[in-house]
């Protein structure tokens, strides 16, 4: 009886250890919608491009014009959605979401739409520590049809 109980505890402890190790190494099983490209997700006829990077990567004039904070400990999340059914035309949709670090702290994201005519971007900022990993949970909704989809991805952020 005690041997069986000990075996179950050992199995549970080992499983938790492997899970924690995977999280510490930045591994995260995504929802399977990204395919071979970790910065692109396809859902139905939507092709969603997403990446997070230091806000200092954009020019100061551009950041000021868009109203973004350009500091080393601020990351910038960039999302663009293309319509696969319409020759990859850019889509204007409603983007919402949040970022959650590996400790579980949640930060709501406020997206700003940037329309350049031939491209539409949705930008949000997230304040972070050096080498902090976030899971981004994103919801995209078509305001015309009410159709919405969700996806998630994970990315490590560095202070620049």
Z-matrix of the N, CA and C atoms (Angstrom, degrees):
N
C 1 1.455
C 2 1.523 1 110.65
N 3 1.349 2 117.74 1 -48.52
C 4 1.459 3 121.12 2 -179.58
C 5 1.521 4 111.51 3 -67.02
N 6 1.348 5 116.81 4 -32.06
C 7 1.458 6 120.58 5 178.49
C 8 1.521 7 110.50 6 -65.98
N 9 1.325 8 117.20 7 -41.65
C 10 1.467 9 121.10 8 178.39
C 11 1.522 10 110.18 9 -65.33
N 12 1.326 11 116.85 10 -43.32
C 13 1.462 12 121.31 11 179.37
C 14 1.529 13 110.20 12 -62.71
N 15 1.345 14 116.65 13 -44.06
C 16 1.458 15 121.26 14 179.16
C 17 1.528 16 110.60 15 -63.24
N 18 1.332 17 117.39 16 -41.39
C 19 1.469 18 121.54 17 179.54
C 20 1.520 19 110.99 18 -61.84
N 21 1.331 20 117.07 19 -41.41
C 22 1.468 21 120.50 20 178.78
C 23 1.523 22 110.90 21 -65.35
N 24 1.327 23 116.63 22 -41.57
C 25 1.470 24 120.69 23 178.88
C 26 1.521 25 110.02 24 -65.47
N 27 1.337 26 117.21 25 -42.20
C 28 1.460 27 121.12 26 178.66
C 29 1.529 28 110.70 27 -63.45
N 30 1.318 29 116.98 28 -42.88
C 31 1.466 30 121.38 29 178.49
C 32 1.529 31 110.96 30 -62.73
N 33 1.329 32 116.92 31 -44.40
C 34 1.463 33 121.28 32 178.94
C 35 1.524 34 110.64 33 -63.58
N 36 1.330 35 117.38 34 -45.37
C 37 1.461 36 121.72 35 -179.78
C 38 1.523 37 110.83 36 -62.58
N 39 1.321 38 116.91 37 -43.84
C 40 1.461 39 121.22 38 178.92
C 41 1.524 40 110.86 39 -63.02
N 42 1.322 41 116.83 40 -42.57
C 43 1.472 42 120.79 41 178.47
C 44 1.517 43 111.06 42 -61.75
N 45 1.332 44 116.80 43 -44.28
C 46 1.467 45 120.51 44 178.62
C 47 1.520 46 111.23 45 -64.31
N 48 1.330 47 116.85 46 -38.69
C 49 1.459 48 120.94 47 178.69
C 50 1.524 49 110.58 48 -62.34
N 51 1.331 50 117.41 49 -45.07
C 52 1.466 51 120.53 50 177.51
C 53 1.522 52 111.31 51 -63.85
N 54 1.313 53 117.48 52 -39.61
C 55 1.466 54 120.62 53 179.22
C 56 1.519 55 110.71 54 -63.83
N 57 1.331 56 116.89 55 -44.84
C 58 1.469 57 120.71 56 179.69
C 59 1.521 58 110.98 57 -65.53
N 60 1.338 59 117.13 58 -38.28
C 61 1.455 60 120.75 59 177.65
C 62 1.519 61 110.63 60 -63.41
N 63 1.312 62 117.51 61 -42.17
C 64 1.469 63 120.95 62 178.42
C 65 1.515 64 110.59 63 -61.90
N 66 1.324 65 117.65 64 -42.37
C 67 1.466 66 120.50 65 178.97
C 68 1.516 67 111.06 66 -66.33
N 69 1.334 68 117.34 67 -40.47
C 70 1.457 69 120.93 68 -179.37
C 71 1.525 70 111.23 69 -65.01
N 72 1.320 71 117.17 70 -30.94
C 73 1.459 72 121.19 71 179.30
C 74 1.520 73 112.64 72 -84.14
N 75 1.319 74 117.95 73 2.42
C 76 1.454 75 121.14 74 176.92
C 77 1.515 76 113.56 75 81.86
N 78 1.311 77 117.78 76 12.87
C 79 1.451 78 120.19 77 179.43
C 80 1.521 79 108.63 78 -85.17
N 81 1.299 80 115.18 79 138.40
C 82 1.459 81 119.67 80 -179.81
C 83 1.506 82 107.33 81 -151.37
N 84 1.290 83 116.14 82 123.78
C 85 1.451 84 119.30 83 179.92
C 86 1.520 85 107.49 84 -75.93
N 87 1.331 86 115.37 85 116.12
C 88 1.462 87 118.07 86 -179.22
C 89 1.518 88 110.05 87 -78.63
N 90 1.296 89 115.77 88 -176.73
C 91 1.463 90 120.37 89 -175.52
C 92 1.524 91 112.94 90 -82.91
N 93 1.334 92 116.99 91 8.99
C 94 1.454 93 120.72 92 174.69
C 95 1.512 94 115.38 93 80.32
N 96 1.322 95 117.96 94 5.59
C 97 1.465 96 120.62 95 -176.89
C 98 1.521 97 112.40 96 -93.18
N 99 1.333 98 116.66 97 -6.10
C 100 1.454 99 120.06 98 -175.38
C 101 1.514 100 115.01 99 -87.99
N 102 1.313 101 117.56 100 -20.84
C 103 1.454 102 119.96 101 -178.82
C 104 1.512 103 111.23 102 64.70
N 105 1.332 104 116.84 103 -141.42
C 106 1.458 105 121.53 104 -176.15
C 107 1.524 106 112.94 105 -79.60
N 108 1.308 107 118.73 106 -18.89
C 109 1.459 108 122.25 107 -178.18
C 110 1.525 109 109.53 108 -99.33
N 111 1.346 110 117.68 109 112.77
C 112 1.466 111 119.35 110 -177.63
C 113 1.527 112 114.21 111 -69.94
N 114 1.332 113 118.29 112 -13.75
C 115 1.470 114 121.66 113 -179.50
C 116 1.517 115 112.52 114 -106.11
N 117 1.335 116 116.60 115 17.47
C 118 1.456 117 120.52 116 179.91
C 119 1.521 118 108.76 117 -144.01
N 120 1.322 119 114.43 118 137.07
C 121 1.459 120 121.37 119 179.01
C 122 1.519 121 108.16 120 -129.27
N 123 1.319 122 116.86 121 133.66
C 124 1.464 123 120.73 122 175.63
C 125 1.516 124 109.37 123 -112.00
N 126 1.332 125 115.16 124 125.63
C 127 1.461 126 122.06 125 176.83
C 128 1.522 127 106.55 126 -131.62
N 129 1.313 128 116.44 127 112.49
C 130 1.464 129 119.97 128 -177.30
C 131 1.512 130 110.32 129 58.50
N 132 1.328 131 117.41 130 -125.05
C 133 1.468 132 121.06 131 179.84
C 134 1.532 133 112.11 132 -95.04
N 135 1.328 134 117.23 133 10.02
C 136 1.464 135 120.72 134 178.56
C 137 1.521 136 110.20 135 -99.08
N 138 1.315 137 115.83 136 129.44
C 139 1.459 138 121.77 137 170.81
C 140 1.527 139 106.31 138 -108.84
N 141 1.320 140 116.59 139 114.31
C 142 1.461 141 122.27 140 -172.88
C 143 1.521 142 108.93 141 -108.73
N 144 1.333 143 115.62 142 121.70
C 145 1.460 144 121.45 143 176.53
C 146 1.523 145 107.40 144 -102.82
N 147 1.337 146 116.48 145 133.57
C 148 1.462 147 120.64 146 -176.21
C 149 1.517 148 110.33 147 -145.67
N 150 1.323 149 114.88 148 138.90
C 151 1.458 150 120.71 149 176.94
C 152 1.526 151 108.49 150 -158.80
N 153 1.319 152 115.48 151 147.52
C 154 1.465 153 121.90 152 174.13
C 155 1.527 154 107.47 153 -117.94
N 156 1.330 155 116.00 154 139.77
C 157 1.460 156 120.43 155 -177.49
C 158 1.528 157 108.49 156 -154.23
N 159 1.347 158 118.46 157 165.48
C 160 1.469 159 120.65 158 179.21
C 161 1.526 160 111.40 159 -62.15
N 162 1.320 161 115.94 160 139.06
C 163 1.469 162 120.06 161 -179.46
C 164 1.522 163 111.87 162 -66.00
N 165 1.339 164 117.20 163 -18.57
C 166 1.463 165 120.37 164 178.75
C 167 1.528 166 112.18 165 -72.68
N 168 1.330 167 117.91 166 -8.49
C 169 1.464 168 120.89 167 178.25
C 170 1.527 169 112.11 168 -73.00
N 171 1.330 170 117.77 169 -18.98
C 172 1.463 171 119.32 170 179.15
C 173 1.528 172 109.15 171 -95.33
N 174 1.310 173 116.20 172 154.33
C 175 1.455 174 121.67 173 -178.93
C 176 1.530 175 110.48 174 -65.75
N 177 1.329 176 116.25 175 147.90
C 178 1.465 177 121.76 176 -178.82
C 179 1.529 178 111.54 177 -58.99
N 180 1.339 179 117.27 178 -40.53
C 181 1.461 180 120.85 179 -179.34
C 182 1.528 181 111.05 180 -64.77
N 183 1.323 182 115.45 181 -40.11
C 184 1.465 183 120.35 182 179.45
C 185 1.523 184 110.25 183 -65.42
N 186 1.331 185 116.65 184 -45.43
C 187 1.468 186 120.99 185 179.58
C 188 1.522 187 110.63 186 -59.98
N 189 1.323 188 116.42 187 -42.58
C 190 1.460 189 120.53 188 -179.85
C 191 1.525 190 111.01 189 -64.91
N 192 1.325 191 117.09 190 -43.05
C 193 1.464 192 121.39 191 -178.85
C 194 1.524 193 111.72 192 -63.68
N 195 1.320 194 116.58 193 -35.38
C 196 1.466 195 120.78 194 -178.59
C 197 1.530 196 111.60 195 -86.77
N 198 1.336 197 116.37 196 -18.80
C 199 1.460 198 120.39 197 -178.90
C 200 1.516 199 113.38 198 85.51
N 201 1.338 200 115.64 199 37.27
C 202 1.461 201 120.53 200 -179.88
C 203 1.517 202 110.94 201 -105.55
N 204 1.316 203 116.10 202 149.25
C 205 1.457 204 122.96 203 176.77
C 206 1.525 205 107.79 204 -85.24
N 207 1.308 206 116.99 205 120.56
C 208 1.467 207 121.97 206 -176.45
C 209 1.527 208 109.13 207 -106.31
N 210 1.330 209 115.37 208 87.53
C 211 1.465 210 121.97 209 179.11
C 212 1.521 211 109.32 210 -135.12
N 213 1.318 212 115.89 211 158.14
C 214 1.460 213 121.79 212 -177.11
C 215 1.513 214 115.08 213 -61.47
N 216 1.330 215 117.42 214 -28.38
C 217 1.468 216 119.53 215 -178.47
C 218 1.532 217 112.56 216 -99.96
N 219 1.312 218 116.58 217 19.12
C 220 1.467 219 121.76 218 174.70
C 221 1.525 220 108.99 219 -116.24
N 222 1.316 221 114.99 220 126.35
C 223 1.450 222 120.25 221 174.72
C 224 1.511 223 109.52 222 -98.00
N 225 1.301 224 115.33 223 157.87
C 226 1.456 225 121.88 224 179.69
C 227 1.521 226 107.98 225 -121.49
N 228 1.312 227 116.06 226 124.91
C 229 1.458 228 122.34 227 176.63
C 230 1.519 229 107.86 228 -99.27
N 231 1.323 230 116.69 229 125.49
C 232 1.459 231 123.05 230 -178.29
C 233 1.523 232 108.42 231 -117.40
N 234 1.326 233 116.36 232 124.10
C 235 1.462 234 122.14 233 178.29
C 236 1.522 235 108.34 234 -127.78
N 237 1.314 236 116.32 235 133.92
C 238 1.465 237 121.37 236 172.31
C 239 1.523 238 107.93 237 -134.67
N 240 1.324 239 115.71 238 145.05
C 241 1.462 240 121.75 239 -176.19
C 242 1.523 241 108.70 240 -123.36
N 243 1.334 242 115.26 241 127.78
C 244 1.462 243 121.66 242 178.78
C 245 1.518 244 109.57 243 -113.74
N 246 1.322 245 115.42 244 147.68
C 247 1.463 246 122.09 245 179.91
C 248 1.527 247 109.32 246 -93.99
N 249 1.326 248 116.60 247 106.25
C 250 1.465 249 120.99 248 -179.81
C 251 1.524 250 112.02 249 -66.11
N 252 1.325 251 117.03 250 -25.23
C 253 1.469 252 121.22 251 -179.63
C 254 1.528 253 112.21 252 -80.94
N 255 1.338 254 116.79 253 -8.05
C 256 1.462 255 120.82 254 -176.96
C 257 1.533 256 110.43 255 -133.05
N 258 1.326 257 116.66 256 54.36
C 259 1.459 258 122.74 257 174.53
C 260 1.533 259 112.97 258 55.28
N 261 1.318 260 116.54 259 36.59
C 262 1.474 261 123.97 260 179.30
C 263 1.528 262 112.82 261 58.46
N 264 1.312 263 116.19 262 38.16
C 265 1.467 264 120.95 263 176.28
C 266 1.527 265 108.65 264 -69.63
N 267 1.341 266 117.71 265 143.70
C 268 1.465 267 120.01 266 178.39
C 269 1.525 268 110.94 267 -67.47
N 270 1.321 269 115.20 268 142.65
C 271 1.464 270 120.79 269 -179.33
C 272 1.521 271 110.70 270 -110.00
N 273 1.333 272 115.49 271 142.50
C 274 1.462 273 122.08 272 173.69
C 275 1.525 274 106.78 273 -103.18
N 276 1.326 275 115.21 274 104.26
C 277 1.454 276 122.00 275 -177.56
C 278 1.520 277 109.01 276 -128.25
N 279 1.303 278 117.04 277 173.24
C 280 1.467 279 122.40 278 177.71
C 281 1.528 280 107.92 279 -93.34
N 282 1.340 281 116.58 280 122.55
C 283 1.460 282 121.67 281 -179.14
C 284 1.526 283 108.92 282 -115.18
N 285 1.317 284 116.25 283 126.47
C 286 1.464 285 122.53 284 175.96
C 287 1.523 286 108.07 285 -134.31
N 288 1.314 287 115.71 286 167.25
C 289 1.455 288 117.83 287 176.84
C 290 1.508 289 112.60 288 165.42
N 291 1.319 290 113.38 289 -175.27
C 292 1.458 291 120.42 290 177.70
C 293 1.516 292 109.59 291 -148.70
N 294 1.329 293 114.71 292 160.01
C 295 1.460 294 122.23 293 176.11
C 296 1.522 295 107.29 294 -114.19
N 297 1.307 296 116.00 295 139.66
C 298 1.464 297 120.73 296 179.18
C 299 1.523 298 107.97 297 -131.96
N 300 1.353 299 116.17 298 125.47
C 301 1.457 300 117.94 299 178.56
C 302 1.530 301 109.52 300 -79.80
N 303 1.319 302 116.40 301 176.58
C 304 1.460 303 120.19 302 -174.00
C 305 1.521 304 113.33 303 -70.76
N 306 1.329 305 117.33 304 -15.14
C 307 1.463 306 121.33 305 175.55
C 308 1.524 307 110.45 306 -83.13
N 309 1.331 308 116.58 307 -17.83
C 310 1.453 309 121.25 308 177.95
C 311 1.510 310 114.88 309 107.76
N 312 1.351 311 117.41 310 1.81
C 313 1.465 312 119.36 311 177.26
C 314 1.523 313 109.58 312 -71.38
N 315 1.317 314 115.34 313 129.35
C 316 1.461 315 122.06 314 -175.67
C 317 1.523 316 110.42 315 -105.59
N 318 1.326 317 115.66 316 137.92
C 319 1.462 318 122.33 317 176.76
C 320 1.527 319 107.98 318 -129.04
N 321 1.326 320 116.34 319 118.49
C 322 1.461 321 119.98 320 177.10
C 323 1.526 322 109.43 321 -69.96
N 324 1.308 323 116.02 322 142.88
C 325 1.460 324 121.92 323 -178.55
C 326 1.523 325 109.92 324 -102.93
N 327 1.322 326 116.36 325 135.76
C 328 1.461 327 122.32 326 176.07
C 329 1.524 328 107.64 327 -110.67
N 330 1.321 329 116.12 328 108.48
C 331 1.461 330 121.04 329 -176.01
C 332 1.520 331 111.24 330 -87.75
N 333 1.334 332 114.73 331 139.18
C 334 1.462 333 122.32 332 173.48
C 335 1.520 334 107.09 333 -111.40
N 336 1.323 335 115.67 334 131.84
C 337 1.465 336 120.12 335 178.30
C 338 1.521 337 109.45 336 -86.22
N 339 1.323 338 115.85 337 131.43
C 340 1.460 339 122.43 338 175.13
C 341 1.522 340 106.74 339 -119.56
N 342 1.331 341 116.42 340 113.12
C 343 1.465 342 122.20 341 -177.27
C 344 1.522 343 108.69 342 -107.03
N 345 1.326 344 116.23 343 113.31
C 346 1.461 345 121.67 344 178.55
C 347 1.525 346 111.72 345 -105.56
N 348 1.321 347 116.99 346 18.47
C 349 1.463 348 120.84 347 -179.77
C 350 1.517 349 112.12 348 84.28
N 351 1.330 350 116.04 349 -70.66
C 352 1.462 351 119.65 350 179.92
C 353 1.532 352 112.49 351 -89.93
N 354 1.322 353 116.93 352 1.31
C 355 1.464 354 121.99 353 177.51
C 356 1.526 355 109.24 354 -152.07
N 357 1.329 356 115.92 355 143.53
C 358 1.464 357 122.08 356 176.50
C 359 1.521 358 107.30 357 -127.87
N 360 1.333 359 115.94 358 127.28
C 361 1.454 360 121.79 359 -179.43
C 362 1.519 361 109.39 360 -119.64
N 363 1.310 362 115.61 361 150.94
C 364 1.458 363 122.39 362 173.09
C 365 1.516 364 106.43 363 -121.47
N 366 1.337 365 115.85 364 117.85
C 367 1.454 366 121.89 365 -174.79
C 368 1.520 367 110.49 366 -115.29
N 369 1.324 368 115.83 367 137.78
C 370 1.464 369 121.93 368 175.05
C 371 1.521 370 107.97 369 -140.68
N 372 1.316 371 115.28 370 149.33
C 373 1.457 372 119.98 371 179.20
C 374 1.513 373 110.84 372 -107.51
N 375 1.336 374 114.71 373 150.17
C 376 1.455 375 121.06 374 175.20
C 377 1.531 376 107.76 375 -140.31
N 378 1.319 377 114.59 376 126.72
C 379 1.461 378 120.28 377 177.34
C 380 1.524 379 107.65 378 -80.14
N 381 1.337 380 116.26 379 140.11
C 382 1.463 381 119.21 380 -174.44
C 383 1.516 382 111.81 381 -149.63
N 384 1.319 383 115.09 382 162.80
C 385 1.459 384 123.00 383 172.38
C 386 1.533 385 107.99 384 -91.79
N 387 1.329 386 116.94 385 167.89
C 388 1.458 387 120.01 386 178.14
C 389 1.526 388 110.65 387 -65.19
N 390 1.297 389 116.34 388 134.09
C 391 1.465 390 125.25 389 179.61
C 392 1.529 391 112.76 390 60.47
N 393 1.319 392 116.69 391 30.08
C 394 1.464 393 120.82 392 176.84
C 395 1.529 394 108.78 393 -85.59
N 396 1.312 395 115.11 394 132.73
C 397 1.460 396 121.24 395 -179.09
C 398 1.519 397 109.49 396 -101.41
N 399 1.323 398 115.34 397 134.21
C 400 1.465 399 121.57 398 178.57
C 401 1.518 400 110.39 399 -120.78
N 402 1.310 401 114.41 400 144.83
C 403 1.457 402 121.84 401 165.88
C 404 1.522 403 105.18 402 -100.57
N 405 1.308 404 116.29 403 123.38
C 406 1.456 405 121.87 404 179.34
C 407 1.523 406 108.48 405 -99.58
N 408 1.322 407 116.12 406 124.73
C 409 1.463 408 123.55 407 178.35
C 410 1.524 409 107.00 408 -111.06
N 411 1.313 410 116.61 409 112.97
C 412 1.459 411 121.91 410 -170.96
C 413 1.526 412 110.36 411 -119.12
N 414 1.343 413 115.23 412 137.60
C 415 1.465 414 122.09 413 173.41
C 416 1.522 415 107.79 414 -119.26
N 417 1.322 416 115.74 415 131.54
C 418 1.463 417 121.86 416 177.78
C 419 1.520 418 107.60 417 -119.92
N 420 1.339 419 115.34 418 129.48
C 421 1.464 420 120.23 419 -176.55
C 422 1.523 421 110.07 420 -128.98
N 423 1.315 422 115.18 421 135.36
C 424 1.462 423 121.34 422 173.84
C 425 1.527 424 107.24 423 -86.77
N 426 1.347 425 118.62 424 111.21
C 427 1.467 426 120.15 425 -177.34
C 428 1.529 427 113.30 426 -66.19
N 429 1.328 428 117.44 427 -21.87
C 430 1.467 429 120.51 428 -179.72
C 431 1.523 430 112.00 429 -75.35
N 432 1.333 431 116.20 430 -41.71
C 433 1.467 432 120.18 431 -175.64
C 434 1.522 433 113.34 432 -104.10
N 435 1.334 434 116.44 433 -18.46
C 436 1.460 435 120.21 434 -175.79
C 437 1.518 436 113.19 435 83.25
N 438 1.330 437 117.12 436 -4.38
C 439 1.465 438 121.68 437 179.79
C 440 1.526 439 109.60 438 -67.43
N 441 1.331 440 116.93 439 133.16
C 442 1.460 441 119.90 440 177.65
C 443 1.524 442 110.13 441 -135.34
N 444 1.312 443 115.01 442 153.75
C 445 1.460 444 123.42 443 178.45
C 446 1.517 445 108.42 444 -138.57
N 447 1.322 446 114.74 445 154.68
C 448 1.458 447 120.77 446 178.15
C 449 1.521 448 109.39 447 -125.56
N 450 1.322 449 115.20 448 149.19
C 451 1.458 450 120.61 449 171.69
C 452 1.519 451 107.80 450 -151.32
N 453 1.314 452 115.00 451 169.17
C 454 1.463 453 119.56 452 -179.84
C 455 1.521 454 109.11 453 -145.13
N 456 1.322 455 114.22 454 155.81
C 457 1.457 456 120.56 455 173.64
C 458 1.516 457 108.11 456 -155.02
N 459 1.297 458 115.64 457 167.47
C 460 1.460 459 120.97 458 -177.17
C 461 1.517 460 109.29 459 -126.46
N 462 1.331 461 115.64 460 143.04
C 463 1.452 462 119.80 461 178.32
C 464 1.517 463 110.36 462 -152.26
N 465 1.324 464 115.37 463 141.59
C 466 1.464 465 121.90 464 176.49
C 467 1.524 466 108.41 465 -89.46
N 468 1.336 467 115.99 466 140.69
C 469 1.460 468 121.90 467 -178.53
C 470 1.531 469 109.34 468 -115.63
N 471 1.323 470 116.12 469 143.65
C 472 1.451 471 121.86 470 177.37
C 473 1.518 472 109.73 471 -121.14
N 474 1.330 473 115.74 472 148.68
C 475 1.463 474 120.81 473 174.78
C 476 1.519 475 106.93 474 -80.35
N 477 1.331 476 115.79 475 128.69
C 478 1.466 477 120.90 476 -177.64
C 479 1.512 478 110.03 477 -95.25
